[in-house]
């Protein structure tokens, strides 16, 4: 929530940790690995708490349906297709288009010196 925005006095308040647990349980229930689910949940809750313009938590039912329908791969095999200084082409295997999800499959690349990692990170 932005510094100027205030919740309505009659609106219930829920702790961020409880929201993270709720999102994590929902994602795990549709096949997302627990570690990935908790990381996504933390990012979604933080985005909303900071006043993100997309109200991410509000879209949780939509995300769950996308996984259930096969529109999003809950257990992707993310891999680097092409790796050059300054750029990497990452096959995200139909994972969510979030940076943490596609970058988790690039472990060796993440440990490379910064000068080799600057540039585009593209998922297909």
N, C-alpha and C positions, 0 to 999 in steps of 0.2 A: 504494500500500500504506500502511496506517495506520502510525503510529509504533510501535505495539506489535506489529503483525503482522510475522513474520519468515518468509521462504521456507524450505521444508524444505531441509536441506543437500544432498540428492540431486537437487533440482530444478534444471534448467538456467536460467541467467539470459540474457536477451536484451536488448540495448540498445534503448531507446525508439526511436531513429532507425531501427533495423532493422525494428521493428514497424510504424512509420509507412510505410516503403517497401513492406512486404508488403501492408498494407491498401490503400495507394494503387494498387499494381499490380492487386490483385483488383478494385477498383472501376472502374479504367480499362478492365479487360478486359471488363466488362459494359456499357460505354458511358457511364460517368460522365466528364464532362470532367476533364482532368488537374488543373486548378486547384481544382475542387470536390472531387475525390477526395483531393487532398493536404490540403485544409482539414479535411475530415471525418476523415481518417486521423489527423491531429494531435490532433483533439478526442477521438477514440475512445481513442487510446493514452494521452493525458493523463488521461482519466477513469479508465482502468484503473490507471495508475501511482499515482494518488492514492487508490486504494482504493475507487473507485466501486462502488456496491452492485449495479450491473447487469452487471458483467463484460462490457463492450461488445465487446471483441475476440473473446471466446468466441462471440458471436452473428454474427460476420462471415459465415459460410456461410449463415445465415438471411437476412441482408440481401442477399447476392448472389442468392439464389433469388427474393427478392421483386422484385428488379429484372428478373431473367430472365423471370419469369412475367408481368410487366407490372403488378404490384401497386404498384410505385413507379416514377415517371417519372425516368429518369436525366438527362434534358435538359429540365427544366421551363421553361415561360414564366411566370415569376413576375411578377405585376403588382399594383398598388394598384387596388382596385375602388372604394373610398370613402375619402376622406381628410378628416378634420376635426381641429381642435385637440383634442388629448387622445386621439385614437383613429384607427386606420387598419384597414380591412378589406383583407386581402391574399389574393389568389387564388394559392395555392401550386402549382396545376396538378399535384396528386398527387405533389409532391416529398416527401422525408422531412420529418417534422414537427420537424426541428431548427431552432432559431432562426437559425443562420447561413444556412441554405438559403433560408428564406422572406424573411429581411431583405435578402438580396443583390439581390432584385428591387425594393427600395424605396430605391434610391440617393439620389434627390432628398430623400426624407423623412429619411434619416439625416443629411443636412447641415443640416436645419432647426434653428433655435434650440431648445435643450433645453426651454424652456417650451412649445413647440408639439409636442414629441415625447413628453412624459410621458403615460402612460395605457396603454390596452390595445393589444396587438399580436395580432390575431386572424387565423389562416390558415384558409381553407376548403378 
